[in-house]
Amino acid sequence: MFLGDKILNNSAYNLQKKLLGIFLLVTFIFVLILLRLAYLQLIKSGWLRAKVSTQWTRSLPIESVRGKIMDRNNVELATSYSSYDVYVRPSMVTDFAAVALALSESIGLDYDAVYNKITNNKVSEILIKKQATDTMIQKLTLYKLSGIYYSENTTRYYPYGDLASQVIGITNIDNVGQSGLEMYYDEYLQGIDGHYMVDSDVRGVEIDNSLYTFVDSVDGLSVSLTLDVNIQKSLEKALLKLMDEQKPKTATGIVMGAKTGEIVAMSSKPSFDLNNPDRNNITELMQTMKNLSIVDVYEPGSTFKVLTMAAALDSGKAHLTDRFYDPGYVIIDGERIKCWKHTGHGSQNLTEGLCNSCNAVFTELALRLGLTQFYEYCNRFGLGNQLGIDFFGEASGIIMDSTRVKNVDLARMGFGQAIAVSPLQLITAICSVLNGGNLMKPYFLKSIFDSEGNLIKENSPTVLNRTVSEDTSSKIRVMFEEVVKHYTGIGSFIEGYRVGGKTGTSQKYDANGISGLYISSFVGCYPADDPEYVVLIVADEPSMGNYYGSVVATPYAKLVFEDIINYKGDEPGDTLEADKKKMELNIELPNLVGMSLTEAVELLQSLGLQFQIAGAGDRVLSQTPTPKYMCHSEAMIILTTE
């Protein structure tokens, strides 16, 4: 009996252990389930709701309208028009072949590529085409096929094509700014997209009348610029003419408000069509997209002499009564620096030195200033520093470390060599010495408006610092006008109107030294006595034989000034009859190339023309201006003999 009781007790004990084990296992599993449910409902609930939403709802975007870009007179330079994004929902398609055919024929897509794309059952919705036109959609709707959907979008449009292309810039297919002001002011222009959502069944079929979420889009803000489309057209017309006649590698131009720093016009050629940029040739597109006025630097040559002159007068290191003697060269630190006129200009005063663009005068002025004061004025003029223009990629310019500058380097800087500036820096600095001495911050943005026309932000002129005194500025304005009236800037003279200016011609260097290539330029102002506009034209590597700024750049600046005068409706002032007669373009310049120097000089004298000789040879190798150039009786003809 004892043995039987023991067996029964063991059996009961084992059963209890098994039941306890089963109970604990069930409890453990139940706890795991509870923990899992708690995790899913408390921690992952948001993710699950989003997952369910994507499976049981359909969302389509409501694209915002990108803001407009306008000129100072609210002429539209960049706007947007309605287009459509085309989608396919495979679950709704009843005939894939017919849908692929309809899409390929109406939108111009490859049939096989479309068919392979829409038969992919792994996605519920497929984007087929962005920014489809009204015409495409009208053709597509004629097929009356299920599974094809559209959402309204916008496409960027530039009414003037390539006008101010490097300034305005472009957007990508998603209407995000990629370059220029489109990129700089993208946060204002872009707007905020909206969306709407509807319910769908397990197969993705939309349930009628089930719209339950609608978030409207917010349109982008519109930007008004300082550009004037009429003056911009004039500048680009002149640059295209320059490209055609002088065949430079590039031509760059700026028109700036002399007293405000406003960019009234800016362009570089070659340019590109904003509506059809060649995205297949990225290298070329990136090159033509560069705004050379802002991002590139160059040795300015003689246009820089205006700044050296202003610094010398302002500091008291030079006076209008000072006289200088130029034998055709100066020797500094054992190096011979030539003047462009190899025989020299002889004795001359300060104004004549600027009018003659005499290197000897400006090497002396730079040395009179000395290293410390010269660099101080460079800093005042904003050289070697960014000016803070509202544009990406602004260059700072290149100025030698002052600790490494020798006298010969300083002398060369005085006439615009051994120093590199951007066109923007140069014109801004020259504006300061013409407007009374205020270095103005250059800018494009005039104002920002919302879609209802309410003013959000307005820009105003900003003075960065003082450069020279009003007295110095007044003297420079007189000298500027004198250059145009009688000397190298003569090509910009406009009868009855006061225009001032200065030409520039600088040599380019490569690894072997002087390359034989040039940069030709002209900077001028109107009206000369109280400048409102300053124009800078720069031609890089002209290739038609001429390279002097007076021939390659000045005539094209004159075209811009003439258009500005006509656009503003300015009446001519009183002009002496003698001056009118002197400036008539009534002499056709003969071909002097190949003649002996004696024959060429006699012929020019018989025509009543002035001349200067570059070189010591006895035969004319080239002439500036070129043969058949129409000139006036006081034009300066340059004969190169070596």
C-alpha positions as CSV (number, residue, x, y, z in Angstrom):
1,M,0.0,0.0,0.0
2,F,2.8,2.3,0.8
3,L,4.3,1.7,-2.6
4,G,1.0,2.4,-4.4
5,D,0.5,5.6,-2.4
6,K,4.0,6.7,-3.4
7,I,3.3,6.0,-7.1
8,L,0.0,7.9,-6.9
9,N,1.6,10.9,-5.1
10,N,4.4,11.0,-7.7
11,S,1.9,10.9,-10.6
12,A,-0.1,13.8,-8.9
13,Y,3.1,15.7,-8.4
14,N,4.2,15.3,-12.0
15,L,0.7,16.3,-13.2
16,Q,0.9,19.4,-11.1
17,K,4.3,20.3,-12.5
18,K,3.0,19.9,-16.0
19,L,-0.1,22.0,-15.3
20,L,2.1,24.6,-13.7
21,G,4.5,24.6,-16.6
22,I,1.6,24.9,-19.1
23,F,0.1,27.7,-17.0
24,L,3.4,29.6,-16.9
25,L,3.9,29.1,-20.6
26,V,0.4,30.3,-21.4
27,T,0.9,33.2,-19.0
28,F,4.2,34.1,-20.6
29,I,2.7,34.0,-24.1
30,F,-0.2,36.1,-23.0
31,V,2.1,38.6,-21.4
32,L,4.2,38.7,-24.6
33,I,1.0,39.4,-26.6
34,L,0.0,42.1,-24.1
35,L,3.4,43.7,-24.4
36,R,3.3,43.5,-28.1
37,L,-0.1,45.1,-28.2
38,A,1.0,47.8,-25.8
39,Y,4.1,48.4,-28.0
40,L,2.0,48.6,-31.2
41,Q,-0.7,50.8,-29.7
42,L,1.3,53.1,-27.5
43,I,4.7,53.3,-29.2
44,K,4.1,52.4,-32.9
45,S,0.6,53.8,-33.2
46,G,1.6,56.8,-35.2
47,W,3.6,54.7,-37.6
48,L,0.8,52.2,-38.0
49,R,-1.8,54.9,-38.7
50,A,0.5,56.4,-41.3
51,K,0.9,52.9,-42.9
52,V,-2.8,52.3,-42.9
53,S,-3.3,55.7,-44.4
54,T,-1.0,55.0,-47.3
55,Q,-2.9,51.7,-48.0
56,W,-6.4,53.0,-47.7
57,T,-6.0,56.6,-48.9
58,R,-4.7,58.3,-52.0
59,S,-2.8,61.7,-51.7
60,L,-2.2,64.1,-54.6
61,P,-0.1,67.3,-54.3
62,I,-1.4,70.8,-54.8
63,E,1.6,72.6,-56.2
64,S,2.2,76.2,-55.1
65,V,2.7,78.9,-57.7
66,R,6.3,80.2,-57.7
67,G,6.6,84.0,-57.3
68,K,7.3,86.3,-60.2
69,I,10.5,88.1,-60.9
70,M,9.9,91.6,-62.2
71,D,12.0,94.6,-63.2
72,R,11.9,98.0,-61.4
73,N,8.8,98.9,-63.5
74,N,7.0,95.6,-62.7
75,V,7.7,94.2,-66.1
76,E,7.6,90.4,-65.7
77,L,11.0,88.7,-66.3
78,A,10.1,85.3,-64.8
79,T,6.6,83.9,-64.3
80,S,4.8,80.6,-64.2
81,Y,2.0,79.0,-66.2
82,S,-0.2,76.0,-65.4
83,S,1.0,72.5,-66.4
84,Y,0.2,69.0,-65.2
85,D,1.8,66.1,-63.6
86,V,0.6,62.8,-65.0
87,Y,0.2,59.7,-62.8
88,V,-0.9,56.1,-63.4
89,R,-2.4,53.8,-60.8
90,P,-1.9,50.2,-62.0
91,S,-4.7,48.9,-59.8
92,M,-7.2,51.0,-61.8
93,V,-5.8,50.2,-65.3
94,T,-8.0,47.8,-67.3
95,D,-5.8,47.8,-70.5
96,F,-2.1,48.4,-69.9
97,A,-1.3,48.3,-73.6
98,A,-3.9,50.9,-74.4
99,V,-2.7,53.2,-71.6
100,A,1.0,52.8,-72.7
101,L,0.0,53.6,-76.2
102,A,-2.0,56.7,-75.2
103,L,0.8,58.0,-73.0
104,S,3.4,57.5,-75.7
105,E,1.4,59.1,-78.5
106,S,0.0,62.1,-76.5
107,I,3.1,63.0,-74.4
108,G,5.8,61.7,-76.7
109,L,7.2,59.0,-74.4
110,D,8.8,55.6,-75.4
111,Y,6.0,53.0,-75.5
112,D,8.1,50.1,-74.1
113,A,9.5,52.2,-71.3
114,V,6.0,53.3,-70.3
115,Y,4.6,49.8,-70.5
116,N,7.3,48.3,-68.3
117,K,6.8,51.1,-65.8
118,I,3.0,50.9,-65.4
119,T,3.0,47.1,-65.2
120,N,5.1,47.2,-62.1
121,N,2.6,46.0,-59.4
122,K,5.0,46.8,-56.5
123,V,3.8,50.4,-56.4
124,S,0.3,51.8,-56.1
125,E,1.0,55.1,-58.0
126,I,3.6,55.9,-60.7
127,L,4.6,59.4,-61.9
128,I,4.8,59.3,-65.7
129,K,5.4,63.0,-66.7
130,K,6.0,66.3,-64.9
131,Q,5.0,69.6,-66.4
132,A,2.8,68.2,-69.2
133,T,1.3,70.9,-71.3
134,D,-2.4,71.6,-71.9
135,T,-2.1,70.3,-75.4
136,M,-0.7,67.0,-74.1
137,I,-3.5,66.6,-71.6
138,Q,-6.2,67.4,-74.1
139,K,-4.9,64.7,-76.4
140,L,-4.7,62.2,-73.5
141,T,-8.2,62.8,-72.3
142,L,-9.6,61.8,-75.8
143,Y,-8.6,58.2,-75.0
144,K,-10.9,58.0,-72.0
145,L,-8.9,55.3,-70.3
146,S,-9.1,54.4,-66.6
147,G,-6.0,54.5,-64.3
148,I,-4.6,57.8,-65.6
149,Y,-4.7,60.8,-63.2
150,Y,-3.5,64.4,-63.3
151,S,-2.5,67.0,-60.7
152,E,-2.1,70.7,-61.6
153,N,1.5,72.0,-61.5
154,T,3.3,75.1,-62.7
155,T,6.2,75.5,-65.2
156,R,8.6,78.4,-65.1
157,Y,8.6,80.8,-68.1
158,Y,10.8,83.6,-69.1
159,P,9.1,86.1,-71.4
160,Y,12.4,87.6,-72.7
161,G,14.3,84.3,-73.4
162,D,18.0,85.0,-72.8
163,L,17.7,88.5,-71.4
164,A,19.7,88.9,-68.2
165,S,20.1,85.1,-68.2
166,Q,23.1,85.0,-65.9
167,V,21.4,87.4,-63.5
168,I,17.9,85.8,-63.3
169,G,19.1,82.2,-63.4
170,I,17.0,79.0,-63.8
171,T,15.0,76.5,-61.8
172,N,15.0,72.7,-62.1
173,I,12.0,70.6,-63.1
174,D,10.7,70.8,-59.5
175,N,10.7,74.6,-59.6
176,V,13.6,74.9,-57.2
177,G,16.1,77.7,-58.0
178,Q,19.4,76.4,-59.5
179,S,21.3,79.6,-60.4
180,G,21.2,83.3,-60.3
181,L,18.5,85.2,-58.4
182,E,16.2,82.3,-58.8
183,M,18.5,80.4,-56.4
184,Y,19.5,83.4,-54.2
185,Y,15.8,84.3,-53.5
186,D,14.5,80.8,-53.7
187,E,13.1,80.8,-50.1
188,Y,10.9,83.7,-51.0
189,L,9.9,82.6,-54.5
190,Q,9.2,79.0,-53.8
191,G,5.9,79.0,-51.8
192,I,4.5,76.0,-49.9
193,D,2.9,73.0,-51.5
194,G,-0.5,71.7,-50.4
195,H,-2.3,68.3,-50.9
196,Y,-5.6,66.6,-50.8
197,M,-6.5,63.0,-49.7
198,V,-9.3,60.6,-50.6
199,D,-10.3,57.1,-49.4
200,S,-9.7,54.0,-51.5
201,D,-10.5,50.3,-51.2
202,V,-8.2,47.4,-50.8
203,R,-7.3,47.4,-54.5
204,G,-6.5,51.1,-54.4
205,V,-9.8,52.1,-56.2
206,E,-10.8,55.6,-55.2
207,I,-14.1,55.8,-53.3
208,D,-16.3,58.5,-54.7
209,N,-17.1,61.6,-52.6
210,S,-14.6,60.5,-49.9
211,L,-12.4,63.7,-49.7
212,Y,-11.5,64.2,-46.1
213,T,-8.3,66.1,-46.0
214,F,-7.5,69.3,-48.0
215,V,-4.5,71.5,-47.3
216,D,-4.3,74.4,-49.7
217,S,-0.9,75.6,-51.2
218,V,0.6,79.0,-50.3
219,D,1.9,80.8,-53.4
220,G,5.5,82.2,-53.4
221,L,6.3,85.8,-53.0
222,S,7.2,88.0,-56.0
223,V,10.5,89.9,-56.3
224,S,10.9,93.3,-57.9
225,L,14.5,94.0,-59.1
226,T,16.5,97.1,-59.7
227,L,17.0,96.1,-63.4
228,D,15.3,98.2,-66.0
229,V,14.3,96.0,-68.9
230,N,14.7,98.8,-71.5
231,I,18.3,99.5,-70.4
232,Q,19.0,95.8,-70.1
233,K,17.9,95.4,-73.8
234,S,20.1,98.2,-74.8
235,L,23.1,96.7,-73.0
236,E,22.6,93.3,-74.5
237,K,22.1,94.7,-78.0
238,A,25.4,96.6,-77.7
239,L,27.2,93.5,-76.4
240,L,25.9,91.3,-79.2
241,K,27.1,93.9,-81.7
242,L,30.5,93.9,-80.0
243,M,30.7,90.1,-80.2
244,D,29.8,90.2,-83.8
245,E,32.3,92.9,-84.8
246,Q,35.2,92.4,-82.5
247,K,35.0,88.6,-82.0
248,P,36.1,88.5,-78.3
249,K,35.9,85.4,-76.2
250,T,33.4,87.1,-73.9
251,A,31.8,90.5,-73.6
252,T,30.6,91.8,-70.2
253,G,28.6,94.9,-69.3
254,I,27.1,96.7,-66.3
255,V,25.0,99.7,-66.0
256,M,24.9,101.0,-62.3
257,G,23.0,103.8,-60.6
258,A,25.9,106.0,-59.7
259,K,24.4,107.4,-56.5
260,T,22.5,104.3,-55.3
261,G,24.5,101.1,-56.2
262,E,21.4,99.7,-58.0
263,I,22.2,97.3,-60.8
264,V,20.2,98.8,-63.6
265,A,21.5,96.3,-66.2
266,M,24.0,93.5,-66.3
267,S,24.9,90.9,-68.9
268,S,27.6,88.6,-70.3
269,K,27.9,87.2,-73.8
270,P,27.7,84.4,-74.8
271,S,24.4,83.8,-72.9
272,F,21.8,81.1,-73.0
273,D,18.0,80.8,-73.4
274,L,16.4,80.5,-69.9
275,N,13.4,78.6,-71.4
276,N,15.6,76.0,-73.1
277,P,18.9,75.6,-71.3
278,D,21.1,72.8,-72.8
279,R,21.2,70.4,-69.9
280,N,22.8,67.8,-72.1
281,N,26.0,69.8,-72.2
282,I,26.6,70.6,-68.6
283,T,30.1,71.9,-69.1
284,E,29.0,74.5,-71.6
285,L,25.9,75.4,-69.6
286,M,27.9,75.9,-66.4
287,Q,30.2,78.2,-68.4
288,T,27.4,80.3,-69.9
289,M,25.6,80.5,-66.6
290,K,28.5,82.2,-64.9
291,N,27.8,85.9,-64.1
292,L,31.3,87.2,-65.2
293,S,30.5,90.6,-63.8
294,I,30.5,89.2,-60.3
295,V,32.4,85.9,-60.1
296,D,35.4,86.6,-62.4
297,V,38.4,88.9,-61.9
298,Y,40.8,90.6,-64.4
299,E,43.6,93.1,-64.5
300,P,41.7,96.3,-65.3
301,G,44.5,98.3,-66.9
302,S,44.0,102.0,-67.5
303,T,40.4,102.2,-66.2
304,F,42.0,101.7,-62.8
305,K,43.9,104.9,-63.3
306,V,40.8,106.8,-62.3
307,L,41.1,105.3,-58.8
308,T,44.8,106.1,-58.5
309,M,44.2,109.6,-59.6
310,A,41.4,110.1,-57.1
311,A,43.5,108.7,-54.2
312,A,46.5,111.0,-55.1
313,L,44.3,114.1,-55.3
314,D,42.3,113.2,-52.2
315,S,45.4,112.5,-50.1
316,G,47.1,115.8,-51.2
317,K,50.0,113.9,-52.9
318,A,49.1,115.4,-56.2
319,H,47.5,118.7,-57.5
320,L,46.0,119.8,-60.8
321,T,48.9,122.2,-61.3
322,D,51.6,119.4,-61.0
323,R,53.6,118.7,-64.1
324,F,55.1,115.4,-65.2
325,Y,57.6,114.4,-67.9
326,D,57.3,111.2,-69.8
327,P,60.2,110.1,-72.1
328,G,58.3,106.9,-72.9
329,Y,59.4,104.8,-70.0
330,V,60.4,104.8,-66.3
331,I,62.9,102.5,-64.6
332,I,62.0,101.3,-61.1
333,D,63.9,98.6,-59.2
334,G,66.0,98.2,-62.3
335,E,63.0,97.3,-64.4
336,R,61.9,99.3,-67.4
337,I,58.2,100.1,-67.5
338,K,57.1,101.4,-70.9
339,C,54.3,103.8,-71.7
340,W,52.0,102.7,-74.5
341,K,53.4,105.6,-76.5
342,H,57.1,104.5,-76.8
343,T,58.3,108.0,-77.8
344,G,56.7,109.4,-74.6
345,H,54.2,112.2,-74.0
346,G,56.8,114.7,-72.9
347,S,55.7,117.4,-70.4
348,Q,52.1,117.3,-69.2
349,N,49.9,118.3,-66.3
350,L,47.7,115.9,-64.3
351,T,44.6,116.2,-66.4
352,E,46.6,115.6,-69.6
353,G,48.2,112.6,-67.9
354,L,44.8,111.0,-67.4
355,C,43.6,112.0,-70.9
356,N,46.8,110.6,-72.4
357,S,46.5,107.5,-70.2
358,C,50.2,107.9,-69.5
359,N,51.8,105.1,-67.5
360,A,54.7,107.3,-66.3
361,V,52.3,109.7,-64.6
362,F,50.5,106.9,-62.7
363,T,53.6,105.1,-61.6
364,E,54.8,108.3,-60.0
365,L,51.4,108.9,-58.3
366,A,51.4,105.4,-56.9
367,L,54.9,105.9,-55.5
368,R,53.9,109.2,-54.1
369,L,51.1,107.6,-52.2
370,G,53.4,104.9,-50.9
371,L,52.5,101.3,-50.0
372,T,50.5,102.0,-46.8
373,Q,48.3,104.8,-48.2
374,F,47.8,103.1,-51.6
375,Y,46.5,100.0,-49.8
376,E,44.4,102.1,-47.5
377,Y,42.6,103.6,-50.5
378,C,42.2,100.2,-52.1
379,N,40.5,99.1,-48.9
380,R,38.3,102.2,-49.0
381,F,37.3,101.4,-52.6
382,G,36.3,97.9,-51.6
383,L,39.0,96.2,-53.5
384,G,40.2,92.8,-52.2
385,N,36.8,92.4,-50.3
386,Q,33.3,91.2,-51.1
387,L,30.9,94.1,-51.4
388,G,27.9,92.0,-50.2
389,I,25.8,92.0,-53.4
390,D,22.7,89.7,-53.2
391,F,24.2,87.1,-55.5
392,F,26.1,83.8,-54.8
393,G,29.8,83.5,-55.8
394,E,30.9,87.1,-55.5
395,A,34.7,87.3,-56.1
396,S,36.9,89.3,-53.6
397,G,39.5,90.3,-56.2
398,I,43.3,89.6,-55.9
399,I,45.6,92.1,-54.2
400,M,49.2,91.1,-53.4
401,D,50.2,90.6,-49.7
402,S,51.6,94.0,-48.8
403,T,54.7,92.5,-47.2
404,R,55.8,91.1,-50.6
405,V,55.2,94.3,-52.6
406,K,58.2,96.0,-54.1
407,N,58.3,99.5,-55.6
408,V,58.0,98.1,-59.1
409,D,54.8,96.2,-58.1
410,L,53.3,99.3,-56.5
411,A,54.1,101.3,-59.6
412,R,52.4,98.7,-61.9
413,M,49.3,98.7,-59.6
414,G,49.1,102.4,-60.1
415,F,48.1,101.9,-63.8
416,G,46.0,98.8,-63.3
417,Q,48.5,95.9,-63.5
418,A,49.6,93.4,-60.8
419,I,46.1,93.8,-59.3
420,A,42.9,91.9,-60.2
421,V,39.3,93.1,-59.6
422,S,35.8,92.0,-60.7
423,P,33.9,94.2,-63.1
424,L,31.4,94.8,-60.2
425,Q,34.2,96.0,-57.9
426,L,35.6,98.3,-60.5
427,I,32.4,100.0,-61.4
428,T,31.3,100.3,-57.8
429,A,34.6,102.0,-56.8
430,I,34.4,104.4,-59.8
431,C,30.9,105.3,-58.9
432,S,32.1,106.3,-55.5
433,V,34.7,108.8,-56.9
434,L,32.0,110.2,-59.3
435,N,29.0,110.5,-56.9
436,G,30.7,112.6,-54.2
437,G,32.7,109.9,-52.4
438,N,30.1,107.3,-51.2
439,L,30.9,103.6,-51.8
440,M,27.5,102.2,-52.3
441,K,26.5,98.5,-51.7
442,P,25.5,97.1,-55.0
443,Y,22.2,95.3,-55.1
444,F,19.5,93.7,-57.2
445,L,16.5,93.5,-54.9
446,K,14.2,96.4,-54.9
447,S,11.1,95.0,-53.1
448,I,9.2,91.8,-52.3
449,F,5.4,91.4,-52.6
450,D,2.9,88.7,-51.7
451,S,0.4,87.3,-54.2
452,E,-2.1,90.0,-53.2
453,G,0.4,92.8,-54.0
454,N,1.1,93.6,-50.4
455,L,4.6,94.9,-49.7
456,I,6.6,92.5,-47.6
457,K,10.1,94.0,-47.8
458,E,11.7,97.0,-49.5
459,N,15.4,97.6,-50.1
460,S,17.1,100.9,-50.0
461,P,20.6,102.3,-50.9
462,T,23.3,101.5,-48.4
463,V,26.6,103.5,-47.9
464,L,29.5,101.1,-47.1
465,N,32.0,103.9,-46.4
466,R,33.5,107.1,-47.7
467,T,36.2,106.9,-50.3
468,V,37.2,110.5,-51.3
469,S,36.0,114.0,-50.6
470,E,33.3,115.9,-52.6
471,D,36.1,118.2,-53.8
472,T,38.1,115.3,-55.2
473,S,35.0,113.8,-56.8
474,S,34.2,117.1,-58.5
475,K,37.7,117.3,-60.0
476,I,37.5,113.7,-61.2
477,R,34.2,114.4,-62.9
478,V,35.7,117.3,-64.8
479,M,38.7,115.2,-65.9
480,F,36.4,112.3,-66.9
481,E,34.5,114.6,-69.2
482,E,37.8,116.0,-70.6
483,V,38.9,112.5,-71.6
484,V,35.8,111.9,-73.6
485,K,35.8,115.3,-75.3
486,H,39.3,115.3,-76.6
487,Y,41.2,112.1,-76.0
488,T,41.0,108.3,-75.9
489,G,37.3,108.2,-74.9
490,I,36.2,110.1,-78.0
491,G,34.1,107.2,-79.3
492,S,31.6,107.9,-76.5
493,F,31.0,111.5,-77.3
494,I,27.4,112.3,-78.0
495,E,26.6,115.7,-79.5
496,G,24.8,118.0,-77.1
497,Y,25.2,115.7,-74.1
498,R,27.8,115.6,-71.3
499,V,29.4,112.2,-71.1
500,G,32.6,111.3,-69.2
501,G,34.7,108.2,-69.4
502,K,38.1,106.3,-69.5
503,T,39.3,103.5,-71.7
504,G,41.4,100.6,-70.6
505,T,43.7,98.1,-72.4
506,S,45.4,95.4,-70.4
507,Q,47.7,92.6,-71.5
508,K,47.0,89.0,-70.5
509,Y,49.7,86.7,-69.2
510,D,50.2,83.0,-69.3
511,A,52.9,80.6,-68.0
512,N,55.4,82.0,-70.5
513,G,54.7,85.7,-69.7
514,I,52.9,88.0,-72.0
515,S,50.5,86.0,-74.1
516,G,49.7,88.5,-76.9
517,L,46.1,88.6,-75.8
518,Y,44.3,91.6,-74.4
519,I,41.3,92.8,-72.3
520,S,39.7,96.0,-73.7
521,S,37.4,98.1,-71.6
522,F,35.7,101.4,-71.2
523,V,33.9,102.9,-68.2
524,G,31.9,106.1,-68.6
525,C,29.2,108.2,-66.9
526,Y,26.2,110.3,-67.8
527,P,25.6,113.1,-67.2
528,A,29.2,113.9,-66.7
529,D,28.6,116.8,-64.3
530,D,26.2,115.0,-62.0
531,P,26.3,111.3,-63.0
532,E,23.1,109.2,-62.8
533,Y,24.4,106.2,-64.7
534,V,27.8,104.6,-65.0
535,V,28.5,102.0,-67.8
536,L,31.3,99.5,-67.9
537,I,32.1,97.4,-71.0
538,V,34.8,94.7,-70.9
539,A,35.8,92.6,-74.0
540,D,38.0,89.6,-73.3
541,E,40.5,88.7,-76.1
542,P,39.2,90.6,-79.1
543,S,40.4,88.9,-82.2
544,M,39.8,91.2,-85.1
545,G,43.1,93.0,-85.0
546,N,42.2,95.9,-82.7
547,Y,42.6,95.7,-79.0
548,Y,42.6,99.3,-77.7
549,G,39.7,100.0,-75.4
550,S,38.9,103.2,-77.4
551,V,38.1,101.0,-80.5
552,V,36.9,97.7,-79.0
553,A,34.8,98.9,-76.1
554,T,34.1,102.6,-76.3
555,P,31.7,102.7,-79.3
556,Y,29.5,100.1,-77.7
557,A,29.2,102.0,-74.5
558,K,28.2,105.0,-76.6
559,L,25.3,102.9,-78.0
560,V,24.1,102.3,-74.5
561,F,24.4,105.9,-73.5
562,E,22.4,107.0,-76.6
563,D,19.7,104.5,-75.8
564,I,19.5,105.7,-72.2
565,I,19.2,109.3,-73.4
566,N,16.5,108.4,-75.8
567,Y,14.7,106.3,-73.2
568,K,14.7,109.1,-70.6
569,G,13.8,111.7,-73.2
570,D,16.6,114.0,-72.2
571,E,17.0,117.2,-74.2
572,P,20.5,118.2,-75.5
573,G,22.2,121.0,-73.7
574,D,24.0,124.0,-75.3
575,T,27.0,122.9,-77.3
576,L,29.4,125.2,-79.0
577,E,29.2,125.2,-82.8
578,A,32.9,124.6,-83.0
579,D,32.6,121.5,-80.9
580,K,29.8,120.2,-83.0
581,K,31.8,120.6,-86.2
582,K,34.9,119.0,-84.6
583,M,32.9,115.9,-83.6
584,E,31.3,115.2,-86.9
585,L,32.2,111.7,-88.1
586,N,33.0,112.8,-91.7
587,I,36.5,111.3,-92.4
588,E,36.9,107.7,-93.6
589,L,40.2,106.4,-92.3
590,P,42.5,105.0,-95.1
591,N,44.4,101.8,-95.0
592,L,47.9,102.7,-93.7
593,V,49.2,99.1,-93.0
594,G,52.3,98.4,-95.1
595,M,53.1,102.1,-95.8
596,S,56.3,103.6,-94.7
597,L,56.0,105.6,-91.6
598,T,56.7,108.8,-93.5
599,E,54.0,108.1,-96.1
600,A,51.4,107.3,-93.4
601,V,52.2,110.4,-91.4
602,E,51.9,112.7,-94.5
603,L,48.6,111.2,-95.4
604,L,47.2,111.6,-91.9
605,Q,48.4,115.2,-91.8
606,S,46.7,115.9,-95.1
607,L,43.4,114.7,-93.6
608,G,43.9,116.9,-90.5
609,L,44.1,113.9,-88.2
610,Q,46.2,113.5,-85.1
611,F,48.5,110.5,-84.7
612,Q,50.7,108.8,-82.2
613,I,53.4,106.2,-83.0
614,A,54.0,103.0,-81.0
615,G,57.3,101.5,-81.8
616,A,60.6,102.5,-83.4
617,G,60.2,100.9,-86.8
618,D,60.0,102.6,-90.2
619,R,56.9,100.8,-91.5
620,V,53.3,100.6,-90.3
621,L,52.4,97.1,-89.1
622,S,49.0,97.9,-87.7
623,Q,46.7,100.9,-87.1
624,T,44.0,101.8,-84.6
625,P,41.2,102.4,-85.6
626,T,41.0,100.1,-88.5
627,P,40.7,101.1,-92.2
628,K,37.3,102.6,-93.2
629,Y,36.5,103.6,-89.7
630,M,34.5,106.9,-89.7
631,C,36.2,109.4,-87.4
632,H,36.2,113.2,-86.7
633,S,38.8,115.8,-87.3
634,E,40.4,115.5,-83.8
635,A,40.5,111.7,-83.6
636,M,43.7,110.1,-82.4
637,I,45.2,107.5,-84.8
638,I,47.7,105.0,-83.4
639,L,50.4,103.6,-85.7
640,T,52.2,100.5,-84.6
641,T,55.6,100.0,-86.2
642,E,57.0,97.1,-84.2
